[in-house]
Amino acid sequence: MEDLHIIEQPSPNHDARPPGQAIDTLVLHYTGMQSGGAALERLCDPAAKVSAHYLVEEDGRIFQLVSESHCAWHAGLSCWQGATNINARSLGIEIVNPGHEFGYRPFPPEQMAAVKLLALDILARHPIPAARVLGHSDVAPLRKEDPGELFDWRALAAAGIGLWPEAGASAVLESAVGKALARIGYGYTDEDLPAVIRAFQRHFRPSSVTGNADPDTRRRLAALLAVID
């Protein structure tokens, strides 16, 4: 594996992990700010009370803000497979991108290459299942959209980071979509279902983020369930 060059930029925004808590989740974010510099400043500002373990700039530079042994404050109010304290069990990577509010754009090749190297390095050191390499919108679908539909989850999965099952012929029944999403790990109530479907689509069917459980979405749901069950 190519050597990583990590720039240390310590943030005060962290606390201790619970004793004995394993790191079993990797959460990817976009910064959603107008520049990488502004994002780095905020992630290191004690008044902001937000951070991540790493930040990856558009030119591929990687900053470490918080030691992996500590909880960075990146996931906020979140849930996956019934667990609500995602910060306690996860590592967070912020990826510089202005996001949907400030002119969402594709992630440059240099940045994606750095994300891939960093994620592979993390996965080599921590027992994180492929099904627990997630986006912020997966663990907080009612609040977050990042890293969004332009993020290349498929390329990461091809490198061994996360999952990207191709849709087959079988599909989840429309009446069973909510149960299927819950089996994967999404938390929701019935009135939240369109937002959760959008989160699933941003990750696994980014060509059409509608919140509707159309046949292709239901085929992708079935394909993902076949991988994780």
Helices and strands as residue ranges (DSSP letters): E 6-8, E 14-16, E 25-30, H 36-43, E 54-56, E 62-64, E 70-72, H 86-89, E 90-95, H 99-102, H 109-125, G 130-132, E 133-135, H 136-139, H 153-158, G 174-176, H 177-184, G 190-192, H 193-204, H 215-228
